[in-house]
Amino acid sequence: MENEREKLIYLAKLGCQAGRYDDVMKSMRKVCELDIELSEEERDLLTTGYKNVMEAKRVSLRVISSIEKMEDSKGNDQNVKLIKGQQEMVKYEFFNVCNDILSLIDSHLIPSTTTNVESIVLFNRVKGDYFRYMAEFGSDAERKENADNSLDAYKVAMEMAENSLVPTNMVRLGLALNFSIFNYEIHKSIESACKLVKKAYDEAITELDGLDKNICEESMYIIEMLKFNLSTWTSGDGNGNKTDG
């Protein structure tokens, strides 16, 4: 198994270096199916591969939706019909990627993680993220179901993070950032988003002194994003959201 694992990780790294994120995703899916506890490096490869593949399709859907509205406003019904066909194809691919990583998390990653609380928090955060991405598209009923699932996953992750991880932990900070984005963009609750961001920011800032320089720099990157979003949201301009997920 170790030789198979090493080979797959090498291929995933190669895919990252070559910008072939579909290959990264495929290799890391096979790693997950080995039912082993992932290292931090392996977690990073997994999230990088899926995020890049998903994000490309997410951007495509946004562009296609924008073009559809433009053509519809011009009364170009034939073009709108063609666009809808393309939109459904990309949406199918997008949901497949999202559901794939969600299935891996529930069927392989969480059951195989027995000692690393940070990993469990991360996997639940990723569940929240991908349900959030899916909540952007689909029918009203689908949006509500995905939003509810996203909220549940974020809550589980946040409770574990607050009980087990220090405020300056990168996974905990990233969770606070992405959960606040959910509150702002999906639940449309500026107050909840700002409250969450401010709490995470204030708690992390008080513990930065004494941290290893490299850890401090990594934490400060997310802390600055929290600060940026808080400033943006309280000023009433929500167009500059920064999120790591």
Number of C-alpha atoms within 10 A of each C-alpha: 9 8 8 12 17 12 13 19 21 14 17 27 21 15 20 19 11 11 13 16 24 17 20 29 26 17 23 25 19 15 25 22 13 16 16 17 20 17 11 11 10 17 17 11 22 24 18 17 25 23 21 18 20 22 14 11 18 22 11 16 21 14 12 17 15 12 15 21 12 13 17 15 11 10 11 12 13 10 13 19 14 11 16 14 11 13 19 12 11 17 19 11 15 23 19 13 18 21 15 14 23 21 12 18 19 14 14 19 25 19 14 18 17 12 9 11 15 19 20 22 26 23 26 24 29 24 26 28 27 24 25 26 23 21 23 19 17 13 10 11 10 14 19 16 15 22 24 17 19 26 23 17 21 28 17 15 27 21 11 17 23 13 8 13 17 15 23 25 17 21 22 25 26 23 27 28 26 24 29 28 27 24 18 19 16 18 16 12 14 19 13 17 24 23 13 19 24 18 12 23 24 13 13 20 14 10 13 17 10 7 12 9 11 9 13 17 13 13 23 19 12 22 24 13 20 27 18 15 26 22 15 17 18 12 9 9 11 16 9 11 16 18 15 9 17
